[in-house]
Amino acid sequence: MMTPLLDPTLVLTGGSVIGLVIVAAALLRAWQGWLELKREELSRTPAHHGVDERSGLGTARIELSDLKERIRKLEAIASGVEL
């Protein structure tokens, strides 16, 4: 007769739980390390990233112009479609 402590199902279940805890702890430690790395990168990087404010404004204007053009195209498509 088997003793309840050495039941194969119980042994497998216990081993699986222990393995899951080990994997979860390793993933948590890796996540915390990654977050710390990102914090260091953000603290080292200047706020401007070396970009002149005027060139950033020019880039924003170009993007805004592109968005307006896309809206015009979508409006043209929408006006041609009968609902």
MARBA-3410 file (N, C-alpha, C, O; in Angstrom, 1 decimal):
83
0.8,-1.2,0.0,0.0,0.0,0.0,0.9,1.2,0.0,1.9,1.3,0.7 ~ 0.5,2.3,-0.8,1.3,3.5,-0.9,0.9,4.4,0.2,-0.2,4.5,0.6 ~ 1.9,5.1,0.7,1.6,6.2,1.7,1.2,7.4,0.9,1.6,7.7,-0.2 ~ 0.3,8.2,1.5,-0.2,9.4,0.8,0.9,10.4,0.5,0.7,11.2,-0.4 ~ 1.9,10.4,1.2,3.0,11.4,1.0,3.8,11.1,-0.3,4.4,12.1,-0.9
3.8,9.9,-0.7,4.6,9.5,-1.9,3.7,9.3,-3.1,4.2,8.6,-4.1 ~ 2.5,9.8,-3.1,1.6,9.6,-4.2,2.3,10.3,-5.4,2.6,11.5,-5.3 ~ 2.4,9.7,-6.6,3.0,10.3,-7.8,2.4,11.6,-8.2,3.0,12.5,-8.6 ~ 1.1,11.7,-8.1,0.4,12.9,-8.5,0.8,14.1,-7.6,1.0,15.2,-8.0 ~ 0.9,13.8,-6.3,1.2,14.8,-5.3,2.7,15.2,-5.5,3.0,16.4,-5.4
3.6,14.3,-5.8,5.0,14.7,-6.1,5.1,15.5,-7.4,5.8,16.5,-7.4 ~ 4.4,15.1,-8.4,4.4,15.9,-9.6,3.8,17.3,-9.4,4.3,18.3,-9.9 ~ 2.7,17.4,-8.7,2.1,18.7,-8.4,3.0,19.6,-7.6,3.2,20.8,-7.9 ~ 3.6,19.0,-6.6,4.5,19.8,-5.8,5.7,20.3,-6.5,6.2,21.4,-6.4 ~ 6.3,19.4,-7.4,7.4,19.8,-8.2,7.0,20.9,-9.2,7.8,21.8,-9.5
5.8,20.8,-9.8,5.4,21.8,-10.7,5.2,23.1,-10.0,5.6,24.2,-10.6 ~ 4.7,23.1,-8.8,4.5,24.4,-8.1,5.8,25.0,-7.7,6.0,26.2,-7.9 ~ 6.8,24.2,-7.3,8.1,24.7,-7.0,8.8,25.3,-8.2,9.4,26.3,-8.2 ~ 8.7,24.5,-9.3,9.2,25.0,-10.6,8.6,26.3,-11.0,9.3,27.2,-11.5 ~ 7.3,26.4,-10.9,6.6,27.7,-11.3,7.1,28.8,-10.4,7.2,30.0,-10.9
7.2,28.6,-9.1,7.7,29.7,-8.2,9.1,30.1,-8.6,9.4,31.3,-8.6 ~ 10.0,29.2,-9.0,11.4,29.5,-9.4,11.3,30.3,-10.6,12.0,31.3,-10.7 ~ 10.5,29.9,-11.6,10.5,30.7,-12.9,9.9,32.1,-12.7,10.4,33.0,-13.2 ~ 8.9,32.2,-11.8,8.2,33.5,-11.6,9.2,34.4,-10.9,9.3,35.6,-11.2 ~ 10.0,33.9,-9.9,11.0,34.7,-9.2,12.1,35.1,-10.2,12.5,36.3,-10.1
12.5,34.3,-11.1,13.6,34.7,-12.1,13.0,35.7,-13.0,13.7,36.7,-13.3 ~ 11.8,35.6,-13.4,11.2,36.6,-14.3,11.0,37.9,-13.6,11.2,39.0,-14.2 ~ 10.6,37.9,-12.4,10.5,39.1,-11.6,11.8,39.8,-11.4,11.9,41.1,-11.5 ~ 12.8,39.1,-11.2,14.2,39.7,-11.0,14.6,40.3,-12.3,15.2,41.3,-12.4 ~ 14.4,39.6,-13.4,14.8,40.1,-14.7,14.0,41.4,-15.1,14.6,42.3,-15.6
12.7,41.4,-14.8,11.9,42.6,-15.0,12.4,43.8,-14.2,12.5,44.9,-14.7 ~ 12.8,43.5,-12.9,13.3,44.6,-12.1,14.6,45.1,-12.6,14.9,46.3,-12.6 ~ 15.4,44.2,-13.1,16.7,44.6,-13.7,16.5,45.5,-15.0,17.2,46.4,-15.2 ~ 15.5,45.1,-15.8,15.3,45.8,-17.0,14.8,47.2,-16.7,15.2,48.2,-17.3 ~ 13.9,47.3,-15.7,13.4,48.6,-15.2,14.5,49.5,-14.7,14.5,50.7,-15.0
15.4,48.9,-14.0,16.5,49.7,-13.4,17.4,50.2,-14.6,17.9,51.3,-14.6 ~ 17.6,49.3,-15.6,18.4,49.8,-16.8,17.7,50.9,-17.5,18.4,51.9,-17.8 ~ 16.4,50.9,-17.7,15.7,52.0,-18.3,15.8,53.2,-17.5,15.9,54.3,-18.0 ~ 15.7,53.1,-16.2,15.8,54.3,-15.3,17.2,55.0,-15.5,17.3,56.2,-15.5 ~ 18.2,54.1,-15.5,19.6,54.7,-15.7,19.7,55.4,-17.1,20.3,56.4,-17.2
19.1,54.7,-18.1,19.2,55.4,-19.5,18.5,56.7,-19.5,18.9,57.7,-20.1 ~ 17.3,56.8,-18.8,16.6,58.0,-18.8,17.3,59.1,-18.0,17.2,60.3,-18.3 ~ 18.0,58.7,-16.9,18.7,59.7,-16.1,19.9,60.2,-16.8,20.3,61.3,-16.5 ~ 20.5,59.4,-17.7,21.7,59.8,-18.4,21.4,60.7,-19.6,22.2,61.6,-20.0 ~ 20.2,60.5,-20.2,19.9,61.2,-21.4,19.4,62.6,-21.1,18.5,62.8,-20.3
19.9,63.6,-21.8,19.4,65.0,-21.6,18.0,65.1,-22.1,17.5,64.3,-22.9 ~ 17.3,66.1,-21.6,15.8,66.2,-21.9,15.7,66.5,-23.4,14.7,66.1,-24.0 ~ 16.6,67.2,-24.1,16.4,67.6,-25.5,16.9,66.5,-26.4,16.6,66.5,-27.6 ~ 17.7,65.6,-26.0,18.3,64.5,-26.8,19.2,65.2,-27.9,19.4,64.6,-28.9 ~ 19.7,66.4,-27.6,20.6,67.0,-28.5,19.9,67.6,-29.7,20.6,67.9,-30.7
18.6,67.8,-29.7,17.9,68.3,-30.9,17.6,69.8,-30.6,17.1,70.1,-29.5 ~ 17.8,70.6,-31.6,17.5,72.0,-31.6,16.0,72.2,-31.6,15.3,71.4,-32.3 ~ 15.5,73.1,-30.8,14.0,73.3,-30.7,13.4,73.7,-32.0,12.3,73.3,-32.3 ~ 14.1,74.5,-32.8,13.6,74.9,-34.1,13.4,73.7,-35.0,12.4,73.7,-35.7 ~ 14.4,72.8,-35.0,14.2,71.6,-35.9,13.1,70.8,-35.5,12.4,70.1,-36.3
12.9,70.7,-34.2,11.7,69.9,-33.6,10.4,70.6,-34.1,9.4,69.9,-34.4 ~ 10.4,71.9,-34.1,9.2,72.6,-34.5,8.9,72.4,-36.0,7.8,72.2,-36.4 ~ 10.0,72.3,-36.8,9.9,72.1,-38.2,9.4,70.7,-38.5,8.5,70.4,-39.4 ~ 9.9,69.7,-37.7,9.4,68.4,-37.9,7.9,68.2,-37.5,7.2,67.5,-38.2 ~ 7.5,68.9,-36.5,6.1,68.9,-36.0,5.2,69.5,-37.1,4.1,69.0,-37.4
5.7,70.6,-37.8,4.9,71.2,-38.9,4.8,70.3,-40.0,3.7,70.2,-40.7 ~ 5.8,69.5,-40.4,5.8,68.6,-41.5,4.8,67.5,-41.2,4.0,67.1,-42.0 ~ 4.8,67.0,-39.9,3.9,65.9,-39.5,2.5,66.4,-39.6,1.6,65.7,-40.0 ~ 2.3,67.6,-39.1,0.9,68.2,-39.1,0.4,68.4,-40.6,-0.7,68.1,-40.9 ~ 1.3,68.8,-41.5,1.0,68.9,-42.9,0.6,67.6,-43.5,-0.4,67.4,-44.2
1.4,66.5,-43.1,1.0,65.2,-43.6,-0.3,64.7,-43.1,-1.1,64.1,-43.8 ~ -0.6,65.0,-41.8,-1.9,64.6,-41.3,-3.0,65.3,-41.9,-4.1,64.7,-42.2 ~ -2.9,66.6,-42.2,-3.9,67.4,-42.9,-4.2,66.8,-44.3,-5.3,66.7,-44.8 ~ -3.1,66.4,-45.0,-3.2,65.8,-46.3,-4.0,64.5,-46.3,-4.8,64.2,-47.1 ~ -3.7,63.7,-45.3,-4.4,62.4,-45.1,-5.9,62.7,-44.8,-6.7,61.9,-45.4
-6.2,63.7,-44.0,-7.6,64.0,-43.7,-8.3,64.4,-45.0,-9.4,64.0,-45.2 ~ -7.6,65.3,-45.8,-8.2,65.7,-47.1,-8.5,64.5,-48.0,-9.6,64.4,-48.6 ~ -7.6,63.5,-48.1,-7.8,62.4,-48.9,-9.0,61.5,-48.3,-9.8,61.0,-49.1 ~ -9.0,61.4,-47.0,-10.1,60.6,-46.4,-11.5,61.3,-46.6,-12.5,60.6,-46.9 ~ -11.5,62.6,-46.5,-12.7,63.3,-46.8,-13.2,63.1,-48.2,-14.4,63.0,-48.5
-12.2,63.2,-49.2,-12.6,63.0,-50.6,-13.1,61.6,-50.8,-14.1,61.4,-51.6 ~ -12.5,60.6,-50.2,-13.0,59.2,-50.3,-14.5,59.1,-49.7,-15.4,58.5,-50.3 ~ -14.6,59.7,-48.5,-15.9,59.7,-47.8,-17.0,60.4,-48.6,-18.2,60.0,-48.6 ~ -16.7,61.5,-49.3,-17.7,62.2,-50.0,-18.1,61.5,-51.3,-19.2,61.7,-51.8 ~ -17.3,60.6,-51.8,-17.6,59.8,-53.0,-18.4,58.6,-52.7,-18.9,58.0,-53.6
-18.5,58.2,-51.4,-19.2,57.0,-51.0,-20.6,57.4,-50.6,-20.8,58.2,-49.8 ~ -21.6,56.6,-51.2,-23.0,56.9,-50.9,-23.4,55.9,-49.7,-23.1,54.7,-49.8 ~ -24.0,56.4,-48.7,-24.3,55.6,-47.6,-25.7,55.0,-47.7,-26.2,54.3,-46.9
END
